[in-house]
Amino acid sequence: MEWSAPGYTEITQLGAGASGRVVLAAHEETGVKVAIKYLSERLRHDPAALGRFRSEARLLTTLRDPNVATLWEYIQDPQGAAIVMELVNGVPLRALLRESGPTGAEAALVVLKGSLLGLAGAHALGLVHRDYKPENVIVRDDGHSKLVDFGIAVKQGQATRAEGTPPYMAPELWSGEPATPATDVYAATAVFFECLTGHRPYRSPEPSVLGYQHLHAPVPVDDAPEPVRELIRRGLAKSPADRPAGAEAFVAEVEEVARAAYGDDWEERGRRRLAGLVFLLALLLPEPAEPAPQVTTTLARTVFRAAPRKAVRVAMAGGLAAVVAAAVVVVAVNRETPTRLEPVAAAPSEAPSPTPSLPPAVTPRPSGDPTAGPSPEDTALGRLPVIGDPGSPATATGGSPDPAVTGGPDPVATSTDGPGAPPASTPPSSEPPTSTSPSSDPPTSAPPSSAPPSSDPPTTTTPTVTPTVTPTASTPTPSDPVTSAPPLTAVSSLTVHRLAVRGAVAAGALTVDATGTGPITARATWRVAGEEVRTERIRLGDARTYTRTVSHDLGERPCGKDVTLTVVSDPPARGGNGSSTVSVPPCPTEVTGLRVRLAMAGATARATVSMRTSGTGEVPVAAAFAVNGDQVATRSAEASGRTSYTTTFRHAFRSRPCGATVTVRVTAKGRTATGSADVVCPIEVRSVSVVRAVADAGGLTATVAVRTGDTRPVRLVVGFQAGKIAGTRQLTLSGATSYSRTIRYAVKTPCGASWLVRASTRPGAGNGGSQRGGTLPDCEPEVTETPQPEID
């Protein structure tokens, strides 16, 4: 059998890997659920691995932050080693990304801010996490998140071998340089990028290629929404000096960008979105969601008030471990194959409650001042602080807890009356409980034993409870015959309560009280603005009181509409059907998508804008036109009444801006989109003409004039023909808009022959072309002299 931590009862295994396993367990004295991280048997015999495991526990004792999972106890004995952690009621961010894809910008910013706050707590102590990734972020059902697993954390600047998860390792880790807080900023930004886009910044499966991408590839900011691109560019900078110095500095930048791009309530909307995503993955929670408390007593008072002091296990360097304050996260185990382990945990209330603690520990001390704090010897040996010490600020001094930890019920999920509500808890009694008829009331636990623990695994003894039944006058005796059949089950009451809409998910609860344990069918119907959208049947039986939770994903948040849940039972409830309605407030209209396409039609620029919004409110849209970067015109419009728009902005130039680049920049509620077009015009040749042409016996001579619309090159072609003899001459004209050229074609032309000169251009001229021609003179006849006779 595998070794188990003394004092805890394992419930189920949450995950396992090469370096150990994580289990959900309950503290035997108090029943509080915890997550226990066990070191594997193989690594327990490795001094280096055991030392690292112990160092992680020592580190967590110094790190107290609401955004980081808290250590309760470190246990080490010859049979094993374990870290007892708070159990976070949530789902790993990796599971959300795998099941739901990108979270949206506001939800991604909420995850980034919460993680940075947790990292900032570590950075303040000079620690670097080095393994920030989606597996190590647990998102609770209220949208808050916690950071876990500091297994490879190191002191800032400490030179160690490169460790981490490759897709999120900063360039300096690939180069073998020491880790700094900027290293964690890089990993947090990479996860932020993945929340926005659904994929990692660099995705090569080959480690050498992946390392090269982290070191040299451009930051893929174009994949992310425009308002947050500068955050990604800063956080994923190749040099640590170009990134924010630490997580705390980056938080301020994140908040400033988020407010400017998404408004002051961005964080609330982002948390609602995350809560809705977790709600859809409720089956992954380690513990099912429980009905809302209806008493004004907190967990710290009802569960831990009578807990006696108890000596704790041997911890680091022979010291004693402390039981420290905690509430409810899962701790990842597998250090060598981190992606295999994705433990999950269960859901806390929406409002933070006082942090409960396990029974205070009692640690033997040498003679001296009983109120003194940790001794120098303890500090030198790295012993964990012990809450049970008389000098510890967390020491319990009596059976009742500090009144300061007493609070009221959950302000969101609390109901003061109604069937199915759990009764107020009562202080534990020393008398054994008396069995009663089945009900939804939780049993009252007897006070835990104050006996000190032994080194052997604890043995759990379950007391035998014998119910006491007092006969009454109406109770039949064995001699009385039973003459009537048992009555049919009737529904005495049916209520619908805790109806809420988170994001696009509506959820509520129904409670049914019955007179018997026979079968009951409940039909739950969802309506949005009076229109039925879903009906489901729920079968009940074998009890007298039932509370069930129902939910429905509406597809999109029903802004400004009423959502109603109606439940009808069969047999019908005596008090009528159960129904509850929640009015969803109008959602602020945000621009969720913006695109623009620019085209030139002659001398007119036309920008076609496509826009999607989250609501039907007014959205101002502006378009700015520019030529080669110089703004020349602006146009604006108002969009409202729909959630999808297509509109066109135009600007007419006096003449077509040939050879220029025309751009348009469209803005709508903080979002921007740009489009551009390079204006290419055909070469314009307005005219070509043969101004003069002459033919003589030695050839043909022509003077040609050309006029163009711009100075780009034009080809001039001149053809000559004299009788049966023909030829061409070509010239290139450029640099002006008016040309005159004289071309001669030397050829021996016969007398009386016709001649012709043709001129054209490429591209063609507006007048097509020009020509001149004529006929050479006939040849003169030869004169032959006849000799005259001589006369004497």
C-alpha positions in Angstrom: 0.0 0.0 0.0 1.1 3.6 -0.7 2.0 5.6 2.3 -0.7 8.1 3.5 -0.2 11.2 5.6 -1.2 10.5 9.2 -4.3 12.4 10.3 -5.9 12.6 6.9 -8.3 10.3 5.1 -7.9 10.1 1.3 -11.1 10.6 -0.7 -10.0 10.4 -4.3 -6.9 10.8 -6.5 -6.9 14.1 -8.4 -3.8 13.4 -10.6 -0.5 11.5 -10.8 2.8 11.8 -12.6 6.4 10.7 -12.6 7.2 12.8 -9.5 4.2 11.8 -7.4 0.5 12.1 -7.0 -2.1 14.6 -5.7 -5.1 13.4 -3.7 -8.2 14.9 -2.3 -8.3 14.2 1.4 -10.2 15.1 4.6 -8.6 16.2 7.9 -9.8 13.5 10.3 -10.4 15.8 13.3 -12.3 18.6 11.4 -13.4 17.1 8.1 -11.9 20.0 6.2 -11.0 19.0 2.6 -7.4 19.5 1.5 -5.1 18.6 -1.4 -2.1 16.5 -0.5 0.9 16.4 -2.8 2.9 13.2 -2.3 6.5 12.7 -3.4 6.9 9.5 -5.4 8.6 6.5 -3.7 11.4 6.6 -6.3 12.2 10.3 -5.7 11.9 10.0 -2.0 15.1 8.0 -1.9 16.9 10.6 -4.0 18.4 13.2 -1.6 18.3 15.9 -4.3 14.6 15.4 -5.1 13.7 15.2 -1.5 15.6 18.4 -0.8 13.8 20.2 -3.6 10.4 18.9 -2.3 11.3 20.2 1.2 12.5 23.5 -0.3 9.1 24.0 -2.0 7.4 23.6 1.3 9.8 26.0 3.1 9.2 28.5 0.3 5.5 28.3 0.6 5.6 29.0 4.4 7.0 32.4 3.6 4.6 33.2 0.7 1.2 34.4 2.0 -0.8 35.9 -0.8 -4.6 35.6 -1.7 -3.6 34.8 -5.3 -1.3 31.9 -4.3 -2.3 28.5 -2.9 -1.5 28.2 0.8 0.6 25.5 2.5 -1.1 23.9 5.5 1.4 21.4 6.6 4.6 19.6 5.5 4.9 16.0 6.7 8.0 13.8 6.4 8.8 10.5 8.0 10.7 7.4 7.0 7.8 6.1 5.0 7.1 9.2 2.9 6.9 13.0 2.4 3.8 15.1 1.7 2.8 18.7 1.3 -0.7 19.5 2.6 -2.2 22.4 0.6 -5.5 24.3 0.6 -8.0 22.8 -1.9 -9.0 25.4 -4.4 -12.5 24.9 -5.7 -11.9 25.5 -9.4 -10.8 24.3 -12.7 -7.3 24.5 -14.3 -7.0 27.2 -16.9 -5.7 24.5 -19.3 -9.1 22.8 -19.0 -10.9 26.0 -19.8 -8.8 26.6 -22.9 -9.1 23.1 -24.0 -12.9 22.9 -23.7 -13.9 26.5 -24.5 -11.1 28.0 -26.7 -10.2 31.7 -26.3 -11.6 33.3 -23.3 -12.1 36.8 -24.7 -10.0 39.9 -24.0 -11.6 41.0 -20.7 -11.4 37.5 -19.2 -7.8 37.1 -20.4 -6.9 40.4 -18.7 -8.5 39.2 -15.5 -6.4 36.0 -15.6 -3.3 38.0 -16.4 -3.9 40.5 -13.5 -4.6 37.8 -10.9 -1.5 35.8 -12.0 0.7 38.9 -11.9 -0.5 39.7 -8.4 0.4 36.2 -7.3 3.8 36.4 -9.0 4.3 39.9 -7.4 4.0 38.3 -4.0 6.8 35.9 -4.9 8.9 38.6 -6.5 8.7 40.7 -3.3 10.4 37.8 -1.5 13.1 37.6 -4.2 11.6 34.4 -5.7 11.1 33.5 -9.4 8.4 30.9 -10.2 10.0 29.7 -13.5 7.1 27.4 -14.4 4.1 29.7 -15.0 1.7 28.0 -17.4 -2.1 27.3 -17.8 -1.8 24.0 -15.8 -0.6 26.0 -12.8 -3.5 28.5 -12.7 -6.7 27.4 -11.1 -9.8 29.4 -11.9 -12.6 29.3 -9.3 -16.3 29.5 -10.0 -16.4 33.2 -9.0 -13.9 34.1 -11.7 -10.9 34.6 -9.4 -7.8 32.5 -9.9 -4.9 31.2 -7.8 -1.3 30.3 -8.7 0.1 26.9 -7.7 3.2 24.7 -7.9 6.4 26.5 -6.9 8.3 23.2 -7.3 11.2 24.7 -9.4 11.1 28.3 -8.0 14.5 29.8 -7.3 16.0 32.9 -5.8 16.2 35.8 -8.2 19.5 35.8 -10.2 20.5 32.3 -8.9 22.4 30.4 -11.5 20.8 27.0 -12.1 20.2 24.6 -15.0 17.5 25.7 -17.3 14.1 24.3 -16.2 10.5 25.0 -17.1 7.9 24.2 -19.7 9.3 25.0 -23.2 6.3 26.9 -24.8 6.4 29.4 -22.0 10.2 29.6 -21.3 11.7 33.1 -21.7 14.7 33.6 -24.1 17.1 34.0 -21.2 16.3 30.5 -20.0 17.0 29.1 -23.4 20.3 30.9 -23.3 21.2 29.5 -19.9 21.1 32.9 -18.1 19.7 33.3 -14.6 16.0 33.8 -14.0 14.6 37.1 -13.0 11.1 38.5 -12.3 11.0 39.5 -16.0 11.2 35.7 -16.7 7.9 35.2 -15.0 6.4 38.3 -16.8 7.3 36.6 -20.2 5.6 33.4 -19.2 2.5 35.2 -17.9 2.3 37.2 -21.2 2.6 34.0 -23.2 -0.3 32.5 -21.3 -2.2 35.8 -21.8 -1.6 35.5 -25.5 -3.0 31.9 -25.5 -6.1 33.0 -23.7 -6.7 35.7 -26.3 -6.0 33.6 -29.4 -6.4 30.0 -28.4 -2.8 29.1 -29.3 0.7 29.7 -28.0 2.9 32.4 -29.4 5.4 29.9 -30.8 4.2 26.4 -31.6 7.0 24.3 -33.1 7.0 20.6 -31.8 10.8 20.5 -32.3 12.5 21.8 -29.1 15.5 23.3 -31.0 13.2 25.2 -33.4 11.0 26.3 -30.5 14.0 27.7 -28.7 15.1 29.5 -31.8 11.6 31.1 -32.1 11.7 32.3 -28.5 15.1 33.8 -29.1 14.7 35.3 -32.5 11.2 35.1 -34.1 9.1 38.3 -34.2 6.4 38.6 -31.5 3.1 37.6 -33.2 1.2 40.6 -32.0 -1.0 40.8 -35.1 -2.8 37.6 -33.9 -4.2 39.5 -30.8 -6.8 42.3 -30.5 -5.3 45.7 -31.3 -5.8 47.3 -27.9 -3.6 44.8 -26.1 -0.9 44.4 -28.6 1.5 46.7 -26.9 1.1 44.7 -23.6 2.1 41.5 -25.6 4.9 43.3 -27.3 6.3 44.5 -24.0 5.7 41.2 -22.1 7.3 39.0 -24.8 10.3 41.3 -25.5 13.4 39.2 -26.3 15.5 41.1 -23.8 14.5 41.1 -20.1 15.5 44.8 -20.0 12.8 45.6 -22.5 10.1 43.9 -20.4 8.5 45.3 -17.2 10.9 44.8 -14.3 8.5 42.6 -12.4 4.9 41.5 -12.1 3.8 44.4 -9.9 5.0 47.0 -12.5 3.2 45.1 -15.2 -0.1 45.1 -13.2 -0.3 48.8 -13.5 0.2 48.7 -17.2 -2.4 46.0 -17.6 -5.0 48.0 -15.6 -4.4 51.2 -17.6 -4.7 49.4 -20.9 -7.8 47.5 -19.8 -9.6 50.6 -18.6 -8.8 52.6 -21.7 -9.9 49.8 -24.1 -12.8 48.1 -22.3 -14.0 50.6 -19.7 -13.9 50.8 -15.9 -16.0 47.7 -15.4 -13.8 45.4 -17.5 -12.7 43.3 -14.6 -16.3 42.6 -13.5 -17.3 41.5 -17.0 -14.1 39.4 -17.3 -14.8 37.6 -14.0 -18.4 36.9 -15.1 -17.1 35.4 -18.3 -14.6 33.1 -16.4 -17.3 32.1 -13.9 -19.5 31.1 -16.7 -16.8 29.0 -18.3 -16.1 27.2 -15.0 -19.8 26.7 -14.5 -19.9 24.7 -17.8 -17.2 22.5 -16.5 -18.7 21.8 -13.1 -18.1 18.1 -13.4 -14.4 18.7 -13.2 -14.6 20.2 -9.7 -13.2 18.0 -7.0 -16.2 18.7 -4.9 -19.8 19.3 -6.0 -21.2 22.7 -5.3 -23.2 22.8 -2.0 -26.4 24.7 -1.2 -25.8 28.2 0.0 -25.4 28.5 3.8 -28.4 30.0 5.6 -26.8 30.6 9.0 -24.7 33.4 10.2 -21.9 31.2 11.6 -18.7 30.9 9.5 -16.8 27.8 8.9 -14.2 28.9 11.3 -16.7 28.9 14.2 -18.9 25.9 13.4 -16.2 23.5 12.3 -13.1 24.4 14.3 -14.4 25.9 17.5 -14.0 22.8 19.7 -10.9 21.5 17.9 -8.2 20.6 20.6 -4.5 21.2 20.2 -2.6 18.4 18.7 1.1 17.8 18.0 2.0 17.9 14.3 4.2 15.7 12.3 8.0 15.9 12.1 8.9 18.4 9.4 12.1 19.8 7.8 15.4 19.3 9.5 13.7 17.5 12.4 11.5 20.5 13.3 7.7 20.5 13.5 5.5 21.7 10.6 2.8 24.3 11.1 -0.8 24.2 10.3 -1.4 27.6 8.7 -4.5 29.4 7.6 -6.1 28.3 4.3 -9.5 28.2 2.5 -10.0 26.0 -0.6 -6.6 24.7 -5.0 -5.1 21.9 -6.5 -1.3 21.4 -6.4 0.3 20.0 -9.5 2.6 17.1 -8.9 4.3 16.1 -12.1 7.5 18.2 -12.4 9.1 16.1 -15.2 6.0 15.8 -17.4 3.9 18.7 -16.3 1.4 18.5 -19.0 0.1 15.1 -17.9 -1.3 16.2 -14.6 -4.3 18.6 -14.6 -5.8 18.2 -11.1 -8.9 20.2 -10.3 -10.5 21.5 -7.2 -13.9 22.7 -5.8 -15.9 26.0 -5.7 -15.8 28.7 -2.9 -18.5 31.2 -2.3 -18.5 34.5 -4.3 -17.5 36.6 -1.4 -14.2 35.7 0.4 -14.8 34.2 3.8 -12.5 34.1 6.8 -9.7 31.7 6.3 -10.2 28.6 8.4 -7.3 26.9 10.1 -6.6 23.3 11.2 -6.2 22.6 14.9 -3.2 24.5 16.3 -0.1 22.4 16.8 1.8 22.0 20.0 5.5 21.9 19.8 7.8 20.9 22.6 10.2 23.7 23.5 13.3 23.8 25.7 13.0 25.6 29.0 12.9 29.4 28.7 10.3 32.0 27.9 7.2 30.2 26.8 6.0 33.2 24.8 9.2 33.5 22.7 9.0 33.2 19.0 11.1 30.9 16.8 14.6 30.3 18.2 17.7 31.2 16.2 18.3 27.5 16.0 14.9 27.0 14.4 15.6 29.8 11.9 19.0 28.4 11.0 17.7 24.9 10.4 14.8 26.3 8.3 12.1 24.8 10.5 8.6 25.8 9.6 6.7 28.1 12.0 4.3 26.4 14.4 1.0 28.0 15.0 0.5 26.0 18.1 3.4 27.7 19.8 2.4 29.9 22.7 4.3 32.7 21.1 2.8 32.3 17.7 0.3 35.0 16.8 -2.1 32.3 15.5 -2.2 30.4 18.8 -5.7 29.4 19.9 -6.2 30.2 23.6 -9.4 28.4 24.3 -12.3 26.4 22.9 -13.8 29.3 21.0 -12.2 31.0 18.1 -11.4 34.7 17.9 -14.7 36.5 17.4 -13.0 38.5 14.6 -13.2 35.4 12.3 -17.0 35.2 12.8 -18.9 36.4 9.7 -22.2 36.3 8.0 -23.5 34.1 5.2 -22.5 34.4 1.6 -24.1 37.7 0.5 -24.8 36.4 -3.0 -26.1 32.8 -2.5 -27.8 33.3 1.0 -31.5 32.8 1.5 -33.1 33.3 4.9 -35.9 30.9 4.5 -37.4 28.3 2.2 -37.5 24.5 2.2 -34.4 22.6 1.7 -32.2 25.1 3.5 -29.6 23.6 5.9 -30.2 24.3 9.6 -27.8 26.5 11.6 -24.9 24.5 12.9 -24.7 23.8 16.6 -21.6 23.4 18.7 -20.5 19.8 18.9 -21.8 17.8 21.8 -20.1 15.2 23.8 -23.2 13.0 23.5 -23.5 10.6 20.6 -25.9 11.7 17.9 -29.4 10.2 17.8 -30.6 8.8 14.5 -33.7 10.4 13.2 -35.8 10.2 10.0 -34.0 11.0 6.8 -33.7 14.7 6.0 -31.4 17.1 4.2 -30.0 18.3 7.5 -26.3 17.6 7.8 -25.2 15.5 10.8 -23.6 17.1 13.7 -20.1 15.9 14.4 -18.8 15.0 17.7 -15.8 16.9 19.0 -12.5 15.5 17.8 -10.3 13.7 20.1 -7.5 15.6 21.7 -5.2 12.6 22.0 -1.8 13.1 20.4 -1.2 11.3 17.2 1.0 8.3 16.9 3.5 7.6 14.1 1.3 4.7 12.9 -1.4 5.3 10.4 -4.6 6.3 12.2 -7.4 3.9 12.7 -10.9 5.3 12.2 -13.6 4.0 14.5 -17.2 4.5 13.5 -19.5 4.6 16.5 -22.6 2.5 16.3 -25.7 4.5 16.7 -28.9 2.8 17.7 -32.0 4.8 17.0 -34.4 5.2 19.9 -38.1 4.8 19.0 -40.7 5.7 21.5 -44.1 3.9 20.8 -47.1 6.2 20.8 -50.8 5.5 20.9 -51.0 5.5 17.2 -48.1 3.0 16.7 -49.4 -0.4 15.8 -48.2 -3.4 17.9 -47.3 -6.7 16.3 -50.8 -8.0 17.2 -52.6 -5.2 15.4 -53.3 -6.1 11.8 -52.4 -3.6 9.1 -55.5 -2.9 7.2 -54.7 0.1 5.0 -52.2 0.6 2.1 -49.4 3.2 2.5 -50.5 6.7 1.4 -49.5 8.0 -2.0 -46.6 10.5 -2.2 -47.7 14.1 -2.5 -45.6 17.2 -3.1 -46.2 19.5 -0.1 -44.1 22.4 -1.4 -42.1 23.4 -4.5 -39.8 26.4 -4.6 -37.3 27.8 -7.1 -34.5 29.9 -5.7 -30.9 31.1 -6.2 -31.6 32.0 -9.8 -28.7 33.9 -11.4 -27.3 34.7 -14.8 -23.5 34.7 -15.2 -22.4 35.7 -18.6 -24.5 33.6 -21.0 -25.2 30.9 -18.4 -28.4 30.8 -16.3 -28.6 28.6 -13.3 -31.0 28.1 -10.4 -32.0 25.6 -7.8 -35.3 23.9 -7.0 -36.3 22.4 -3.7 -39.1 19.8 -3.4 -40.7 18.6 -0.1 -42.7 15.4 -0.3 -44.9 13.5 2.0 -43.4 10.1 1.0 -40.5 8.6 -0.9 -42.4 7.7 -4.0 -41.4 8.9 -7.5 -41.8 12.5 -8.5 -41.2 14.2 -11.9 -40.2 17.8 -12.1 -40.3 19.7 -15.4 -38.0 22.8 -15.5 -38.7 25.4 -18.2 -36.4 28.3 -19.1 -37.9 31.5 -20.7 -36.1 34.6 -22.0 -38.3 37.6 -22.4 -41.3 35.3 -22.2 -40.1 33.0 -25.0 -39.5 29.4 -24.0 -35.9 28.3 -24.8 -35.5 25.0 -23.0 -37.4 22.4 -21.0 -35.9 19.4 -19.1 -37.3 16.7 -16.9 -35.9 15.7 -13.6 -36.8 12.5 -11.9 -36.9 12.3 -8.1 -37.4 9.5 -5.6 -36.3 7.6 -2.5 -36.3 10.7 -0.2 -38.7 13.3 1.2 -36.7 16.5 0.5 -34.8 17.2 -2.7 -32.6 20.1 -3.9 -31.4 20.1 -7.5 -29.4 22.6 -9.5 -30.3 23.2 -13.2 -28.5 25.4 -15.7 -28.7 26.4 -19.3 -26.3 28.1 -21.7 -28.3 30.8 -23.4 -25.7 31.3 -26.1 -25.3 35.0 -25.4 -25.9 37.2 -22.4 -29.6 38.2 -22.4 -28.9 41.9 -21.9 -31.9 43.9 -20.7 -34.2 40.9 -20.7 -36.0 38.8 -18.0 -34.9 35.2 -17.5 -37.5 33.0 -15.9 -37.2 29.5 -14.5 -40.6 27.7 -13.9 -40.8 24.2 -12.4 -43.9 22.0 -12.5 -44.1 18.8 -10.5 -46.1 15.6 -11.1 -47.9 15.0 -8.8 -48.7 18.8 -8.6 -47.4 20.7 -5.6 -50.0 21.8 -3.1 -48.8 25.4 -3.1 -48.6 25.6 -6.9 -45.7 25.6 -9.3 -42.4 27.1 -8.5 -41.1 30.1 -10.4 -38.4 32.7 -10.2 -37.4 35.6 -12.5 -34.2 37.6 -12.7 -33.9 40.8 -14.7 -30.6 41.1 -16.5 -29.5 44.7 -16.7 -28.7 46.2 -20.1 -25.2 45.4 -21.1 -22.9 48.3 -22.1 -22.4 48.2 -25.8 -18.9 47.2 -26.7 -17.3 46.7 -30.1 -16.4 43.0 -30.4 -15.3 43.0 -34.0 -14.1 45.7 -36.5 -12.8 45.3 -40.1 -12.3 47.7 -43.0 -11.6 47.2 -46.7 -10.4 50.1 -48.9 -10.8 50.3 -52.7 -10.3 53.0 -55.3 -13.0 53.7 -58.0 -11.5 56.3 -60.3 -10.7 59.3 -58.1 -12.9 58.1 -55.2 -11.7 56.1 -52.2 -14.3 53.8 -50.7 -13.9 52.3 -47.2 -16.3 49.4 -46.4 -16.6 48.9 -42.6 -17.9 45.7 -40.9 -18.6 45.9 -37.2 -20.0 43.6 -34.5 -21.1 44.9 -31.1 -22.2 43.3 -27.8 -25.4 45.4 -27.6 -27.7 47.7 -29.5 -26.6 51.0 -28.0 -25.0 53.9 -29.9 -21.5 53.4 -31.2 -19.7 56.4 -32.8 -17.6 55.4 -35.8 -14.9 57.6 -37.4 -12.8 57.1 -40.6 -9.7 59.2 -41.4 -8.4 59.1 -45.0 -4.7 59.8 -45.8 -2.4 59.9 -48.8 1.1 58.7 -48.3 0.6 59.2 -44.5 -0.8 62.7 -44.7 -4.4 63.0 -43.5 -6.7 64.5 -46.1 -10.3 64.0 -44.9 -12.4 62.5 -42.1 -15.9 61.0 -42.0 -18.0 59.9 -39.1 -21.3 58.1 -38.3 -23.4 56.7 -35.5 -24.4 53.0 -35.4 -27.3 51.8 -33.2 -30.2 49.4 -33.0 -28.4 46.3 -34.1 -25.4 44.2 -33.2 -24.0 43.8 -36.7 -23.3 46.6 -39.1 -21.8 47.2 -42.6 -21.3 50.8 -43.7 -19.3 52.7 -46.3 -17.3 55.9 -46.0 -16.2 57.7 -49.2 -13.8 60.5 -50.2 -13.5 61.9 -53.7 -10.1 63.3 -54.7 -9.9 66.1 -57.3 -7.8 63.7 -59.5 -6.8 60.2 -59.1 -3.7 60.1 -56.9 -1.7 58.0 -59.2 1.3 56.3 -57.7 0.3 57.1 -54.1 -0.8 54.9 -51.2 -4.2 55.8 -49.8 -5.0 54.6 -46.2 -8.0 54.8 -44.0 -8.1 54.4 -40.2 -11.4 53.5 -38.6 -12.1 53.8 -34.8 -15.1 52.7 -32.9 -15.2 52.7 -29.0 -11.5 52.1 -28.5 -11.1 49.6 -31.3 -9.3 50.5 -34.5 -8.9 48.9 -38.0 -6.9 50.1 -41.0 -7.0 49.5 -44.7 -4.8 50.7 -47.6 -4.6 50.7 -51.4 -1.8 51.5 -53.7 -3.2 53.6 -56.6 -1.8 52.5 -59.9 -2.9 54.5 -63.0 -2.3 53.5 -66.7 0.1 55.8 -68.6 -1.9 58.4 -70.4 -0.8 59.5 -74.0 -3.1 62.2 -75.0 -2.0 62.6 -78.7 0.6 61.8 -81.2 0.9 63.6 -84.6 3.2 63.6 -87.6 3.9 67.4 -87.8 6.0 67.3 -91.0 7.2 64.6 -93.5 9.5 65.0 -96.5 10.6 62.5 -99.1 13.5 62.8 -101.4 15.7 60.5 -103.4 17.8 59.7 -100.3 15.0 58.8 -98.0 12.2 59.9 -95.8 12.3 62.5 -92.9 9.5 63.0 -90.3 8.9 65.3 -87.3 6.6 63.7 -84.7 4.9 65.5 -81.7 3.7 63.6 -78.6 1.8 64.8 -75.5 1.3 62.7 -72.3 -0.5 63.0 -69.0 2.6 62.3 -66.8 6.3 61.9 -67.1 6.4 58.1 -67.1 8.1 56.4 -70.1 6.3 56.1 -73.4 7.3 54.2 -76.5 7.1 56.0 -79.9 6.9 53.9 -83.0 7.4 55.5 -86.5 6.9 53.5 -89.7 8.2 54.4 -93.1 7.2 53.1 -96.5 8.4 54.1 -99.9 7.1 52.0 -102.7 7.7 48.4 -101.8 10.4 49.3 -99.3 9.4 49.7 -95.6 11.0 50.1 -92.2 10.4 51.3 -88.6 12.1 53.4 -86.0 11.4 53.3 -82.2 12.2 55.8 -79.5 11.5 55.9 -75.7 10.2 59.2 -74.4 10.3 60.1 -70.6 10.7 62.9 -68.1 8.3 65.3 -69.7 4.7 65.6 -70.9 5.4 67.1 -74.4 7.9 65.8 -76.9 9.0 66.6 -80.5 11.3 64.3 -82.4 12.7 64.3 -86.0 13.5 60.9 -87.5 15.1 60.1 -90.8 14.8 56.9 -92.7 17.5 56.6 -95.3 16.4 54.6 -98.3 16.8 55.0 -102.1 13.4 55.8 -103.3 12.4 55.2 -107.0 11.0 58.1 -109.0 7.2 58.5 -108.9 6.8 56.0 -106.0 4.3 56.6 -103.2 5.5 57.1 -99.7 3.9 57.1 -96.2 4.9 57.9 -92.6 2.9 56.5 -89.6 3.3 57.4 -85.9 1.9 55.6 -82.9 2.6 55.1 -79.2 2.6 52.4 -76.6 0.4 52.7 -74.7 -1.9 54.0 -77.3 -2.6 57.7 -77.7 -5.9 59.3 -77.2 -6.2 60.1 -80.9 -5.0 56.6 -81.9 -2.2 57.7 -84.2 -1.1 60.0 -87.1 0.3 59.6 -90.6 1.4 61.7 -93.6 2.3 60.6 -97.2 2.8 61.6 -100.8 4.3 60.6 -104.2 7.8 61.2 -105.4 8.1 63.2 -108.7 8.4 61.2 -111.9 11.8 60.7 -113.2 12.9 63.2 -116.0 13.3 61.7 -119.5 16.7 61.3 -120.9 17.7 63.8 -123.8 19.5 62.1 -126.7 21.4 64.5 -129.1 21.2 63.6 -132.8 24.3 64.5 -134.7 23.6 67.1 -137.4 25.4 66.9 -140.7 28.0 69.3 -141.3 27.3 71.9 -143.9 30.2 73.3 -145.8 
